[in-house]
Amino acid sequence: MKTPITYLMSMLLVILSLLAASASAADQEKDEERLRNSGTVLKEILDVPDDIPQDLLDKADCVVVFPSVLKAAFIVGGSYGRGAMSCRKGEDFSGSWGAPTMMALEGGSFGLQIGGEATDFVLLVMNERGAGGILASKVKLGADASVAAGPVGRDASAETDATLRADILSYSRARGAFAGISLEGSTVRPDNGANKKIYGREVPAREVVLSGHVAIPPAAEKMISTLDARTPRHKS
C-alpha cells in the first residue's frame, strides 16, 4: 500500500508530465503559426508590383521572412523576431523551393528612443556564400555577410553597386509602408529548437532546406506555393 507521501509524489509526477506535454504542444502551435504568418506576409508583399523587383526575386537563392518583428526601445533599443527561410533546391539553387527552416533575427540600436513598433522583414539571399553562412550558424549582417537595403519598384534596377555586391538584400514593411532597409549589425541564425518542434526531430537547418528529402509541413504550404508561383525559375 502506498504511503501518502509516495502517492502525492506519483500524482505530482503525473501532473508535471501533463503540464510539460501541454507546454510543448503550445510551443509547436506558436511555431506553426509563425510559418503560416510568414506565408501570409510574403504573399501580401509579392502581390504588390511596386514592392520587390521581379528580377531580384528571380535571382535570389533563398528568401527569409520575419513577420511582426517587435522593436521596442527606451534609451537602448533592440529587436527580436522569428520567421522562416526557404531556398531553391539543388546544388546550384536551380530547383523548386524547399522545406523551410525556422530562423531568428536579433539586433540592437542605441540612442534616445521611446516606443515600440512591429515590422515585417523580408530578406533576399542573393548567393551561395550568404545562404551557406546563414544555414551554418549565427551570421552578423554587415560583418559575416554583406547586406544592403533592397531597391523598390517594378522599374528599379538590380544592376546597382549595392545589389551586385551584397550577399543579402533587406526589406521592411511597417504601418503599410514598404521600403528597403539596412539591417547591418543584426544577427540571423537558425532556430533549431523550433525546427525540432516543426519536424518532430533534431535536423540541421542545412538538411531541412537543401537536402530535398524533408517534406514541406502543412503550415508552410502558403509560403512555398507563393514562391513557386511568383518565381518558379532561378535566373543567374
DAPE-V148811 format. One record per backbone hydrogen bond with DSSP energy under -1.0 kcal/mol. NH is the residue of the N-H (numbers start at 1). CO is the residue of the C=O. Records with the same first field share a line. If there is no record, write none. Layout:
NH=CO + CO
This chain:
7=3
8=4
9=5
10=6
11=7
12=8
13=9
14=10
15=11
16=12
17=13
18=14
19=15
20=16
21=17
22=18
23=19
24=20
25=21
26=22
27=23
28=24
29=25
30=26
31=27
32=28
33=29
34=30
35=31
36=32
37=33
38=34
39=35
40=36
41=37
42=38
43=39
44=40
45=41
46=42
47=43
48=45
51=48
57=53
58=54
61=125
62=125
63=86
64=123
65=84
66=121
69=119
70=80
71=117
72=78
73=115
74=76
75=113
76=74
77=109
78=72
79=107
80=70
81=105
83=103
84=65
85=101
86=63
88=61
89=96
93=90
95=89
98=87
101=85
103=83
104=189
105=81
106=187
107=79
109=77
111=75
113=111
115=73
117=71
119=69
120=173
121=66
122=171
123=64
124=169
125=62
126=167
131=127
132=128
133=129
134=130
135=131
136=132
137=133
139=188
141=186
142=145
143=140
144=140
145=140
148=168
150=170
153=51
156=153
164=160
165=161
166=162
168=146
169=124
170=148
171=122
172=179
173=120
174=177
177=174
179=172
181=170
185=141
186=183
187=106
188=139
189=104
191=102
192=190
195=191
196=192
197=193
198=194
199=195
200=196
208=204
209=205
210=206
211=207
220=217
221=218
224=220
225=221
226=222
227=223
228=224
229=225
230=226
231=227
235=58
